[in-house]
Amino acid sequence: MRFLKVLFWLLLGGLVAAFVIYNGDETVTIRLSTGLVADFSLPMLLILVFLLGLLPSLVAYQAMRWRTRARIAGLERALADLRAATPPAPIIVDPLLEPAVPETRA
């Protein structure tokens, strides 16, 4: 499974590198609201927009992981408290009673 992850990231990196190589000289003009004009290279702009779009998903994922870990820790604490609060039932052994031994027929 780890091999597939590495292969996926290498292929993705190769695609990004090929895109940057073939479109590195392309520029995009962005007109800002105050009349300013900004020139960005196309690959840098697309990578920046992709990362900005990925950021909310990553934040939501990390928040979900944090909530789940906190929930599991709380449940484990509650379980430990329950185990400590209720001792196991004692085993009562009556020496006068003999255990029933099944008869064997020969």
N, C-alpha and C positions, 0 to 999 in steps of 0.2 A: 504494500500500500504506500509505503514511504517513497518507493521508486516512482510510482505514478504521480505523487505530489511534486517530486523534483522534476519529473519530465514535463508536467503541466506548467510549472513556473519557468522552466527553461524555454518552452515553446512560446509562452506569453512574452517573456523578455526578448526573444528573437523577433517576434512580431513587432514589438515596440521599437526595437533597434532598427529593423528594416523600414518601418514607417518614418522614423527620424532621419535615416540616411536618404531615403528617396524624396522626402518632403522637407528637408532641412532648410532649403532656401526660400520656401514659401512664407510670405508675411501676410498678416491679417491686420487691417486697419480698424480700430475701434474708436468710435466717436463718443466721448464722455458727455455728460449733461452740461458741463460748464463751457463747452466749446473746445475742450482739449482733445487732441488726437493721440492715440497710443498705437504703436506698431508692435505686434507680437509675432513671434515665429509660430507657425501653425502647429507643429508638434508640441511645443511647450504649452500652448494654449489648450490643446486637446487633453494633454496629460493632466494639466492643472484642473480643468473642468471635470475630468473623470475622478480625480482624487477628491474634489469638493463634493461630488455626488456620492462617493463611497463613504465619506465621513459620517453622515447620519446613520447609515446602516451599521457601521462599526461601533458607534456609540450605543445604539440600541442593543446590539449583540452583547457588548460588555456589561451593560446594565442588566440584561436578562441573566447573564452568568453570575453576576454579583448577587442578584436577588435569589437565584436558585441556591447558590452556596450558603447564603444566610439562612434560607428556609431549611435546608438540610441540616445545618449546624443546630438550629433551634429544635428540630425534631429529634436529633441525636441527644441533645441536652435533656429534653423531656423524657426520652426513653431511659436515659441513665438515671434520672430522678425517680422514675417509676420503678426501676429495678432496685434502687437503693431503698425505697420506701416500703416495698413489700418483700419481706424475707421469704425464702422458700419454706414450704410446709415441712415440719419435722417428721421424720420417719419414726413411728412408734413400733418398738419391738417388744412383744410380750414373751418372756421366757417360758411361760407355762404352756403356751400353745405351740404345738409342733407343726411344722409345715406338712401339708398333705402330700404324701408320697404316693404316686400312682402304683397300683399293684401290677406286677408283671405276670403274665400267664405263661407257663412253660409247657 
